[in-house]
Amino acid sequence: MVVTRRQASGDQQNSQGSAADTKGTKRQNDQVKSEEPEQQEQAADDDDTKAADTKTEDSEEPAPKKPKTSTAIKNSDVDSILEVQQSELESHSDALTWLHSPAAWTLAHPDIPDGKGEKDTAEEGGETVRTPPEPYENKRAGADAEGHLSFPNSDLTAFQTLLCAILLSKPISHQLGLRTIETLLNKPYYFRIAKDLIDAGNEGRRAGLWEARTRHKEKTAVQLGSLAEGIVSLCGEDTDSQDNLRPILDKALSQASNKDDSFEVAEQIKAVLTKEINGLGPSGVEIFLRRVQSQWGAVFPFADDRALIAAVKFDLISEGDLEKGKEHATKKLAEQVAEHVGFPIEDGKKEEDEEAECGRWWFVRTLDVLIGLDIEKKIDEAAKQAKG
């Protein structure tokens, strides 16, 4: 059975959201495994987090929510399209089909454990001592309207995706980055729009980061403020523009010599964002681009080296494809996914086409699973299952 964003996580999303928001943003202890101290968590992922711009990514199952596009698709339409594409995908019964199974998702995106027992340098005194912030609660009306959100199992706005990308590119462990996202996006902080981060002030942002028991809290609190201010500067005062970040895409398209070249457009987006937003580096933008292409057809197809190398392990593309360059390999992988779900690859850039958007979603989800398996060091195990 292939997992779609509605069928795979509907029950989990509902139960997780109600359980998590009952006690803030964290899951009940009996739902997760205990966690080692933060320092051990960091050491376990040293190879993935050697610099502030390190590529650390991904988490749970995709959300059963309608896409965040400029033209909202009716749930019934999306369900119908996904069912047709799912049937087409299942008919192949190969490695790509397996990558969209519950077994693959479980290997790639295990539960995010609660924080337990970490020691914060600020609590221990010394030069890094900080005063803990006062509790903070977001009072904005409708802040919780989208229910419980997480990465990557929820269909997030472009702004929320960018927020996650910044946090996942920090020099912290993958699990710690995901836990920070869960905390900040949900009760009581609900940091879901630029105004939320601005209104919270540095102390409110610190409160969320302290609850997540993440590392580099003080610096990150400042950077999140810079993110919100940078988005307002780039997108203006219109809240919809701040959510969908369309002015950023439009600016990138105006600067691109070839608007049909997804990698050229991606480079222009990277230039705009890294110039205007402090603390956001190239790898953070790549995380953002990988996810936002489901909404921004101009960026489709886009993949990074990590996902492409993993794709070779499942024979989705070849070593020869990699040798021909990232753009060639990405296009070959996108063609594979498009063929498997039955949508015309030449229509993949259409932003107001429901079938194309759902097709892009399958491609993004393929990348999510590949990268998740790599982060969890499950590539070899998964490849054996997929080919067996």
NUDO-676788 format. One line per 10 residues: number of its first residue (from 0); their letters; for each residue z, y, x of N, C-alpha, C. Coordinates in pm, whole numbers. Layout:
NUM) a) Z:Y:X:Z:Y:X:Z:Y:X | ...
END
This chain:
0) mvvtrrqasg) 0:-120:85:0:0:0:0:124:88 | -101:210:71:-109:334:146:-15:437:84 | 47:517:169:142:616:121:73:751:103 | 78:807:-16:33:944:-36:153:1036:-39 | 128:1166:-32:241:1259:-28:322:1256:-156 | 259:1218:-267:334:1211:-391:405:1076:-405 | 329:967:-384:385:835:-406:486:795:-300 | 462:836:-176:546:791:-66:683:852:-69 | 692:979:-104:819:1048:-84:877:1108:-210 | 817:1081:-325:871:1140:-446:1015:1104:-471
10) dqqnsqgsaa) 1045:973:-468:1183:930:-491:1274:975:-379 | 1227:959:-255:1311:998:-142:1339:1147:-143 | 1233:1227:-172:1249:1371:-169:1350:1416:-273 | 1342:1359:-393:1434:1399:-498:1577:1361:-465 | 1598:1237:-418:1733:1194:-387:1787:1266:-266 | 1702:1288:-167:1745:1357:-47:1782:1500:-79 | 1698:1566:-161:1724:1706:-193:1856:1723:-265 | 1883:1638:-366:2006:1653:-441:2126:1621:-356 | 2116:1519:-271:2228:1483:-185:2253:1588:-80 | 2146:1638:-21:2161:1733:88:2217:1865:38
20) dtkgtkrqnd) 2166:1915:-75:2211:2045:-121:2350:2041:-182 | 2400:1922:-209:2537:1912:-257:2636:1954:-151 | 2604:1925:-25:2696:1958:84:2628:2044:189 | 2546:2139:142:2476:2225:237:2340:2166:264 | 2305:2148:390:2173:2097:422:2177:1960:485 | 2293:1907:509:2302:1779:581:2310:1663:483 | 2266:1548:527:2273:1428:444:2412:1368:447 | 2439:1284:347:2567:1215:345:2576:1121:464 | 2699:1103:516:2715:1022:637:2673:878:619 | 2685:825:496:2647:686:477:2496:668:466
30) qvkseepeqq) 2422:779:471:2277:770:467:2214:766:604 | 2291:796:705:2234:810:839:2320:742:942 | 2262:723:1060:2335:665:1171:2414:774:1241 | 2523:735:1309:2599:832:1385:2517:878:1504 | 2555:995:1556:2476:1057:1661:2558:1076:1786 | 2496:1059:1898:2561:1080:2025:2575:1229:2050 | 2658:1268:2146:2673:1409:2177:2539:1473:2211 | 2537:1604:2184:2414:1682:2200:2357:1670:2340 | 2444:1664:2441:2395:1656:2578:2318:1526:2600 | 2366:1414:2541:2297:1287:2555:2165:1291:2480
40) eqaaddddtk) 2166:1357:2365:2046:1370:2285:1939:1444:2364 | 1981:1546:2437:1887:1622:2520:1832:1535:2632 | 1919:1459:2697:1876:1378:2811:1775:1272:2769 | 1792:1218:2650:1703:1112:2604:1560:1159:2590 | 1541:1290:2570:1407:1342:2551:1364:1435:2663 | 1420:1416:2785:1388:1505:2896:1239:1514:2922 | 1170:1400:2905:1028:1401:2935:949:1482:2834 | 1007:1507:2716:937:1585:2614:981:1730:2612 | 1090:1766:2683:1148:1898:2666:1183:1963:2798 | 1092:1973:2891:1121:2027:3023:1105:2178:3030
50) aadtktedse) 1045:2240:2928:1026:2385:2932:1041:2439:2792 | 1061:2570:2781:1084:2633:2651:963:2619:2561 | 849:2591:2620:728:2578:2542:687:2433:2527 | 783:2339:2542:755:2196:2539:712:2154:2401 | 627:2051:2394:576:2004:2267:669:1900:2208 | 757:1942:2116:842:1849:2043:815:1868:1896 | 801:1756:1824:748:1771:1690:797:1668:1589 | 756:1689:1466:754:1598:1353:884:1536:1305 | 880:1482:1181:997:1426:1119:963:1334:1005 | 992:1365:882:995:1268:774:865:1252:698
60) epapkkpkts) 873:1203:574:753:1175:497:699:1301:431 | 566:1304:400:508:1422:340:556:1443:198 | 565:1567:155:630:1599:30:540:1582:-92 | 601:1552:-207:524:1537:-329:506:1669:-401 | 457:1771:-331:441:1902:-389:295:1943:-379 | 252:2034:-467:113:2075:-460:88:2160:-337 | -34:2159:-286:-66:2228:-162:-42:2378:-168 | -16:2437:-50:9:2579:-39:-121:2651:-3 | -217:2651:-92:-343:2717:-63:-354:2845:-142 | -458:2923:-112:-479:3048:-183:-512:3023:-329
70) taiknsdvds) -570:2909:-358:-599:2872:-496:-523:2744:-525 | -414:2754:-599:-328:2638:-625:-404:2532:-703 | -390:2410:-662:-455:2298:-728:-358:2239:-829 | -407:2213:-949:-322:2151:-1048:-275:2015:-999 | -149:1984:-1028:-94:1857:-982:-177:1738:-1028 | -224:1744:-1154:-302:1633:-1207:-431:1615:-1130 | -495:1727:-1089:-618:1719:-1012:-593:1657:-876 | -487:1703:-809:-454:1650:-678:-422:1501:-688 | -344:1463:-787:-310:1322:-805:-436:1237:-820 | -527:1284:-901:-650:1209:-926:-733:1195:-799
80) ilevqqsele) -747:1305:-724:-825:1302:-600:-759:1210:-498 | -628:1222:-483:-557:1140:-386:-565:992:-420 | -561:960:-550:-570:820:-591:-706:762:-552 | -811:839:-574:-945:792:-537:-956:775:-386 | -908:876:-311:-915:869:-166:-826:758:-111 | -712:735:-177:-623:627:-134:-691:491:-152 | -756:472:-265:-825:345:-290:-933:320:-185 | -1004:427:-150:-1108:414:-47:-1047:377:87 | -935:439:121:-867:412:248:-817:268:253 | -758:221:142:-705:85:139:-814:-20:153
90) shsdaltwlh) -934:13:110:-1043:-86:112:-1084:-124:254 | -1049:-44:352:-1089:-73:490:-997:-176:557 | -870:-175:522:-773:-271:576:-778:-282:728 | -772:-168:796:-777:-167:941:-663:-84:998 | -672:-48:1125:-563:24:1191:-535:159:1127 | -640:230:1087:-619:360:1024:-551:344:888 | -587:240:816:-518:211:690:-371:184:716 | -341:106:820:-202:73:851:-122:198:888 | -184:293:955:-113:415:995:-66:496:875 | -122:470:758:-79:540:638:10:452:550
100) spaawtlahp) 67:350:609:156:260:536:301:304:550 | 390:258:460:533:288:474:590:239:606 | 542:125:656:593:71:783:564:166:897 | 444:222:899:408:316:1006:491:443:996 | 507:492:874:583:617:857:729:599:898 | 785:484:866:924:459:903:943:456:1054 | 849:394:1124:856:392:1270:840:532:1329 | 750:609:1272:719:741:1328:822:846:1294 | 886:832:1177:975:937:1130:1106:880:1074 | 1194:834:1161:1324:783:1115:1409:895:1058
110) dipdgkgekd) 1514:858:987:1603:958:927:1660:1051:1033 | 1688:1173:991:1752:1271:1079:1902:1256:1066 | 1971:1218:1172:2116:1199:1161:2193:1330:1155 | 2310:1325:1093:2402:1438:1095:2449:1463:1237 | 2487:1587:1264:2548:1618:1392:2690:1564:1397 | 2726:1503:1509:2861:1449:1524:2904:1461:1669 | 3015:1530:1690:3079:1524:1820:3019:1607:1930 | 2917:1691:1902:2861:1771:2009:2963:1874:2056 | 2959:1905:2183:3044:2010:2239:2957:2131:2270 | 2997:2244:2219:2922:2366:2242:2986:2443:2356
120) taeeggetvr) 2904:2491:2449:2960:2564:2563:3036:2687:2518 | 2996:2744:2405:3065:2863:2357:3208:2830:2313 | 3232:2706:2275:3366:2666:2234:3454:2636:2355 | 3391:2610:2468:3466:2570:2586:3503:2686:2677 | 3459:2806:2641:3492:2923:2721:3397:2943:2837 | 3436:3031:2928:3350:3058:3043:3253:3170:3014 | 3152:3182:3099:3059:3294:3089:2976:3291:2962 | 2960:3174:2902:2875:3164:2783:2953:3174:2653 | 3081:3208:2661:3162:3210:2540:3105:3308:2438 | 3103:3265:2312:3058:3348:2201:3156:3334:2086
130) tppepyenkr) 3167:3437:2007:3252:3431:1889:3174:3366:1775 | 3227:3261:1713:3155:3197:1603:3125:3297:1491 | 3009:3288:1429:2973:3381:1322:3048:3351:1193 | 3054:3451:1106:3110:3430:973:3012:3349:889 | 3062:3275:789:2972:3199:701:2871:3292:635 | 2751:3238:609:2646:3319:547:2585:3243:430 | 2552:3316:324:2484:3257:208:2373:3351:163 | 2255:3296:143:2140:3374:97:2154:3400:-52 | 2157:3526:-91:2176:3564:-231:2044:3596:-301 | 1932:3580:-232:1804:3616:-293:1776:3531:-416
140) agadaeghls) 1741:3596:-527:1709:3523:-650:1588:3434:-627 | 1600:3308:-666:1489:3215:-652:1472:3157:-513 | 1569:3180:-425:1556:3130:-288:1545:2978:-284 | 1604:2912:-382:1605:2765:-383:1497:2706:-474 | 1402:2788:-517:1306:2745:-618:1221:2625:-576 | 1197:2610:-447:1110:2502:-400:1186:2371:-379 | 1315:2368:-410:1392:2248:-388:1421:2226:-241 | 1456:2103:-207:1489:2071:-68:1362:2063:15 | 1361:2129:131:1245:2129:219:1280:2065:353 | 1182:2000:413:1200:1943:546:1064:1934:615
150) fpnsdltafq) 1066:1903:742:943:1892:821:933:1750:877 | 820:1682:862:696:1730:803:674:1684:661 | 779:1642:589:752:1577:460:731:1673:346 | 750:1802:365:726:1899:259:598:1977:286 | 531:2016:178:415:2103:192:466:2246:203 | 477:2294:324:537:2424:352:433:2535:348 | 480:2657:327:391:2772:340:352:2787:487 | 251:2869:512:211:2894:651:325:2957:730 | 401:3047:666:513:3109:736:619:3005:771 | 654:2920:675:754:2816:700:707:2720:810
160) tllcaillsk) 579:2691:811:524:2604:915:537:2669:1052 | 513:2800:1059:526:2871:1186:671:2875:1232 | 763:2893:1139:906:2889:1171:942:2753:1232 | 896:2646:1169:922:2511:1221:861:2492:1359 | 741:2544:1378:672:2527:1507:750:2593:1620 | 807:2710:1593:887:2778:1695:1008:2693:1731 | 1076:2640:1631:1197:2561:1656:1163:2430:1728 | 1050:2369:1695:1013:2242:1756:957:2257:1897 | 924:2379:1936:874:2400:2072:985:2441:2167 | 1109:2445:2117:1223:2478:2203:1256:2361:2296
170) pishqlglrt) 1323:2390:2410:1361:2284:2504:1485:2210:2458 | 1474:2149:2340:1583:2070:2283:1525:1936:2239 | 1611:1841:2207:1560:1711:2166:1486:1722:2033 | 1398:1628:2010:1320:1624:1887:1410:1618:1764 | 1507:1527:1765:1597:1513:1651:1677:1640:1626 | 1719:1706:1732:1797:1829:1716:1710:1939:1657 | 1584:1945:1696:1493:2042:1638:1474:2020:1489 | 1460:1893:1449:1442:1861:1308:1567:1895:1228 | 1683:1866:1285:1808:1897:1215:1825:2048:1197 | 1783:2124:1296:1790:2270:1285:1701:2319:1171
180) ietllnkpyy) 1581:2263:1161:1490:2299:1052:1552:2267:917 | 1607:2146:902:1670:2106:776:1780:2205:737 | 1857:2248:835:1968:2338:808:1919:2476:766 | 1826:2532:839:1783:2669:813:1702:2684:685 | 1624:2582:649:1538:2593:531:1614:2572:400 | 1734:2519:407:1802:2477:285:1938:2545:267 | 2009:2503:164:2136:2563:125:2237:2563:239 | 2307:2674:262:2308:2801:187:2219:2908:247 | 2139:2874:349:2065:2977:423:1929:3008:360 | 1854:2906:324:1724:2925:260:1638:3026:335
190) friakdlida) 1623:3008:466:1538:3098:544:1392:3056:524 | 1333:3101:413:1201:3053:373:1092:3160:373 | 1131:3286:378:1034:3395:389:1083:3490:497 | 994:3576:543:1030:3669:651:1150:3755:612 | 1154:3798:487:1263:3884:441:1398:3814:452 | 1401:3683:431:1527:3608:443:1585:3623:583 | 1501:3610:684:1547:3621:822:1590:3763:855 | 1517:3860:802:1552:4000:828:1682:4038:758 | 1693:4001:630:1813:4037:554:1938:3968:608 | 1923:3849:664:2038:3777:718:2096:3848:839
200) gnegrraglw) 2014:3923:909:2060:3987:1031:2088:3884:1139 | 2119:3931:1256:2142:3838:1366:2260:3746:1340 | 2365:3800:1274:2484:3718:1247:2454:3608:1145 | 2376:3639:1043:2339:3537:945:2254:3427:1007 | 2162:3468:1094:2079:3369:1163:2164:3284:1258 | 2260:3347:1323:2352:3273:1410:2430:3170:1330 | 2471:3207:1209:2550:3116:1126:2474:2986:1099 | 2345:2998:1066:2265:2879:1042:2249:2793:1166 | 2227:2857:1278:2209:2784:1404:2339:2719:1450 | 2451:2785:1425:2580:2724:1460:2607:2603:1372
210) eartrhkekt) 2572:2611:1242:2595:2495:1156:2508:2377:1200 | 2388:2407:1245:2299:2300:1293:2346:2242:1425 | 2439:2311:1491:2492:2270:1620:2379:2246:1720 | 2285:2341:1718:2172:2331:1809:2205:2400:1940 | 2114:2393:2034:2132:2458:2163:2060:2593:2162 | 2098:2679:2259:2033:2810:2274:2041:2892:2145 | 2156:2885:2078:2171:2950:1948:2153:3101:1954 | 2216:3165:2052:2213:3311:2057:2071:3362:2079 | 2001:3302:2173:1864:3343:2203:1772:3315:2085 | 1791:3199:2022:1705:3162:1910:1727:3254:1791
220) avqlgslaeg) 1850:3297:1767:1878:3389:1657:1799:3518:1674 | 1794:3567:1795:1718:3690:1824:1568:3664:1805 | 1520:3548:1852:1378:3517:1842:1333:3501:1697 | 1419:3447:1612:1384:3434:1471:1372:3570:1405 | 1455:3663:1449:1442:3800:1400:1310:3861:1446 | 1273:3834:1569:1145:3883:1622:1027:3821:1548 | 1041:3694:1510:937:3628:1431:913:3703:1301 | 1021:3728:1227:1009:3796:1098:949:3935:1114 | 996:4009:1213:945:4144:1235:798:4140:1277 | 761:4042:1358:622:4029:1401:530:3997:1286
230) ivslcgedtd) 576:3913:1194:494:3877:1078:475:3997:987 | 580:4075:967:567:4196:885:469:4293:950 | 475:4304:1081:384:4393:1153:239:4346:1139 | 217:4216:1147:81:4161:1140:26:4155:998 | 114:4130:901:69:4102:764:98:4214:665 | 174:4316:706:207:4423:614:322:4387:522 | 343:4470:421:457:4454:332:433:4358:216 | 310:4316:196:279:4225:86:342:4089:112 | 426:4043:20:500:3919:43:409:3796:43 | 303:3798:-39:210:3684:-38:143:3671:98
240) sqdnlrpild) 103:3785:155:40:3783:287:137:3734:394 | 263:3772:379:365:3726:474:388:3576:462 | 366:3520:344:383:3376:323:261:3297:371 | 141:3341:331:22:3263:365:-40:3302:500 | 9:3414:558:-36:3460:690:-187:3480:698 | -248:3504:584:-394:3519:580:-445:3633:669 | -374:3747:679:-423:3853:768:-437:3807:913 | -353:3713:955:-363:3661:1092:-491:3580:1108 | -520:3495:1009:-644:3418:1013:-766:3510:1008 | -761:3610:920:-873:3703:908:-899:3777:1039
250) kalsqasnkd) -791:3818:1105:-806:3888:1233:-868:3796:1337 | -822:3672:1340:-877:3575:1436:-1025:3550:1409 | -1061:3536:1282:-1201:3513:1247:-1289:3631:1287 | -1235:3751:1273:-1313:3870:1309:-1337:3879:1459 | -1251:3815:1537:-1262:3818:1683:-1338:3698:1740 | -1361:3597:1657:-1428:3475:1704:-1579:3495:1709 | -1641:3451:1817:-1786:3463:1828:-1857:3360:1741 | -1789:3246:1715:-1845:3142:1629:-1738:3101:1529 | -1748:3151:1407:-1647:3126:1305:-1646:2981:1257 | -1751:2906:1289:-1758:2766:1248:-1697:2672:1351
260) dsfevaeqik) -1659:2726:1465:-1599:2646:1573:-1447:2650:1556 | -1389:2539:1510:-1245:2537:1480:-1161:2566:1604 | -1205:2520:1719:-1127:2543:1841:-1137:2687:1888 | -1251:2750:1866:-1264:2892:1899:-1173:2976:1810 | -1174:2945:1680:-1085:3016:1587:-940:2990:1624 | -909:2867:1660:-772:2833:1701:-728:2915:1821 | -816:2933:1918:-782:3012:2037:-756:3157:2001 | -832:3209:1906:-810:3348:1864:-678:3362:1789 | -644:3263:1707:-514:3264:1639:-401:3258:1741 | -420:3173:1841:-320:3160:1947:-300:3294:2018
270) avltkeingl) -409:3364:2046:-400:3493:2115:-326:3596:2030 | -356:3600:1901:-291:3696:1811:-141:3669:1802 | -104:3544:1781:36:3510:1760:120:3525:1887 | 71:3477:1998:151:3485:2121:166:3628:2170 | 72:3713:2135:81:3854:2175:183:3929:2091 | 191:3897:1963:272:3975:1870:411:3919:1844 | 434:3791:1874:562:3729:1838:633:3679:1963 | 745:3741:1994:823:3702:2111:880:3562:2092 | 876:3482:2196:935:3348:2191:841:3241:2142 | 719:3279:2104:621:3180:2059:516:3161:2168
280) gpsgveiflr) 510:3040:2222:416:3009:2328:299:2926:2278 | 205:2894:2365:85:2818:2326:114:2684:2260 | 211:2609:2310:237:2477:2250:297:2491:2111 | 378:2595:2089:430:2621:1955:318:2653:1858 | 220:2730:1903:105:2761:1818:25:2635:1788 | 15:2544:1883:-59:2420:1859:8:2335:1751 | 141:2332:1752:213:2262:1645:178:2325:1511 | 180:2458:1507:148:2532:1386:5:2502:1340 | -91:2508:1431:-231:2488:1396:-257:2346:1345 | -192:2250:1406:-211:2111:1363:-173:2094:1217
290) rvqsqwgavf) -66:2162:1176:-20:2149:1038:-94:2241:941 | -122:2363:983:-176:2463:890:-323:2439:858 | -390:2350:932:-532:2326:905:-555:2266:767 | -453:2205:708:-469:2156:572:-488:2272:474 | -436:2390:510:-451:2510:427:-565:2598:475 | -583:2606:605:-686:2692:665:-805:2606:709 | -907:2599:625:-1023:2517:658:-1094:2561:785 | -1081:2688:822:-1148:2739:942:-1096:2675:1069 | -975:2617:1064:-915:2556:1183:-943:2406:1187 | -1002:2351:1083:-1030:2207:1075:-1163:2175:1140
300) pfaddralia) -1168:2069:1224:-1056:1984:1266:-992:2036:1393 | -860:2015:1403:-786:2055:1523:-687:1944:1558 | -681:1909:1686:-584:1811:1735:-550:1843:1879 | -430:1805:1920:-392:1829:2060:-407:1699:2140 | -389:1712:2270:-410:1597:2360:-318:1481:2325 | -195:1512:2287:-97:1406:2261:-143:1315:2147 | -191:1375:2039:-238:1296:1926:-363:1217:1961 | -452:1277:2038:-577:1210:2073:-554:1091:2165 | -463:1106:2260:-430:993:2348:-370:878:2268 | -285:912:2169:-228:808:2084:-336:742:1999
310) avkfdliseg) -434:819:1955:-541:764:1871:-621:657:1945 | -634:672:2076:-706:572:2156:-635:437:2148 | -502:438:2144:-425:314:2140:-456:232:2015 | -500:300:1910:-531:231:1784:-682:214:1765 | -758:242:1871:-904:229:1868:-968:318:1762 | -901:429:1729:-960:524:1635:-1067:607:1703 | -1047:632:1832:-1148:692:1919:-1143:616:2051 | -1238:641:2138:-1244:567:2265:-1206:655:2383 | -1183:591:2496:-1160:665:2620:-1281:752:2652 | -1398:700:2620:-1519:778:2643:-1522:906:2561
320) dlekgkehat) -1470:898:2439:-1461:1019:2356:-1370:1122:2422 | -1258:1076:2475:-1166:1167:2543:-1232:1232:2664 | -1307:1154:2737:-1372:1206:2858:-1475:1314:2825 | -1525:1313:2704:-1622:1415:2662:-1555:1544:2617 | -1422:1545:2617:-1351:1668:2585:-1275:1662:2454 | -1177:1752:2443:-1089:1755:2326:-1166:1780:2196 | -1260:1872:2199:-1334:1905:2077:-1414:1785:2028 | -1481:1717:2119:-1559:1599:2081:-1468:1490:2023 | -1358:1462:2093:-1266:1356:2048:-1205:1390:1913 | -1170:1517:1892:-1112:1559:1765:-1211:1541:1651
330) kklaeqvaeh) -1335:1578:1676:-1437:1563:1572:-1458:1416:1538 | -1459:1330:1638:-1476:1186:1613:-1361:1131:1530 | -1238:1174:1561:-1123:1128:1484:-1130:1179:1341 | -1168:1304:1323:-1180:1361:1189:-1287:1288:1109 | -1396:1251:1173:-1502:1177:1106:-1453:1040:1060 | -1370:977:1143:-1312:847:1106:-1227:860:980 | -1140:961:979:-1052:980:863:-1135:1013:739 | -1232:1102:755:-1316:1142:641:-1390:1021:583 | -1443:937:670:-1513:817:624:-1418:724:550 | -1297:710:600:-1201:617:540:-1152:664:404
340) vgfpiedgkk) -1142:794:382:-1093:842:252:-1207:888:163 | -1329:885:215:-1445:911:132:-1470:1056:95 | -1454:1147:192:-1495:1284:162:-1592:1331:269 | -1690:1413:233:-1792:1457:329:-1731:1546:437 | -1741:1506:563:-1683:1583:672:-1742:1723:678 | -1869:1738:636:-1932:1870:641:-1870:1967:540 | -1796:1914:442:-1728:2000:345:-1584:2029:384 | -1544:1981:501:-1403:1990:540:-1349:2130:554 | -1434:2227:577:-1388:2364:597:-1374:2443:467 | -1414:2387:356:-1407:2458:228:-1262:2472:183
350) eedeeaecgr) -1213:2596:173:-1073:2618:138:-1047:2611:-11 | -1148:2631:-93:-1129:2632:-238:-1182:2504:-302 | -1193:2401:-223:-1242:2272:-270:-1128:2171:-264 | -1089:2120:-381:-974:2030:-388:-994:1904:-306 | -1114:1847:-315:-1141:1723:-241:-1132:1746:-91 | -1186:1859:-45:-1181:1890:98:-1039:1913:144 | -960:1982:63:-821:2007:103:-743:1877:113 | -762:1790:15:-693:1660:21:-742:1580:142 | -870:1589:172:-923:1521:290:-860:1573:418 | -844:1705:427:-778:1763:544:-633:1716:552
360) wwfvrtldvl) -570:1700:436:-431:1654:435:-420:1515:497 | -515:1425:466:-512:1291:526:-525:1301:677 | -607:1392:726:-624:1409:870:-495:1459:933 | -431:1558:871:-304:1609:923:-199:1499:924 | -196:1420:819:-97:1313:813:-122:1207:919 | -248:1180:947:-280:1088:1056:-223:1138:1187 | -240:1267:1215:-185:1326:1336:-33:1320:1336 | 29:1346:1220:175:1340:1209:227:1203:1252 | 162:1098:1203:207:962:1234:184:931:1382 | 68:965:1434:39:937:1575:139:1005:1667
370) igldiekkid) 167:1132:1642:259:1205:1727:402:1155:1708 | 438:1124:1584:571:1070:1558:595:939:1632 | 496:852:1630:508:725:1702:523:747:1852 | 452:846:1904:461:876:2047:600:931:2081 | 649:1023:2001:781:1081:2025:890:974:2020 | 879:883:1924:978:777:1908:955:660:2004 | 851:673:2087:817:568:2184:791:434:2115 | 715:440:2006:684:322:1926:533:292:1924 | 458:357:2011:312:340:2009:271:194:2028 | 324:130:2131:283:-8:2161:323:-103:2048
380) eaakqakg) 445:-87:1998:490:-172:1887:403:-151:1764 | 373:-26:1734:292:5:1617:149:-46:1633 | 94:-33:1753:-43:-80:1777:-55:-230:1754 | 47:-305:1794:47:-450:1772:48:-481:1623 | 132:-408:1547:138:-430:1403:6:-393:1336 | -52:-281:1380:-175:-233:1318:-292:-329:1341 | -295:-389:1459:-407:-477:1493:-380:-622:1455 | -253:-650:1419:-218:-788:1385:-247:-821:1242
END
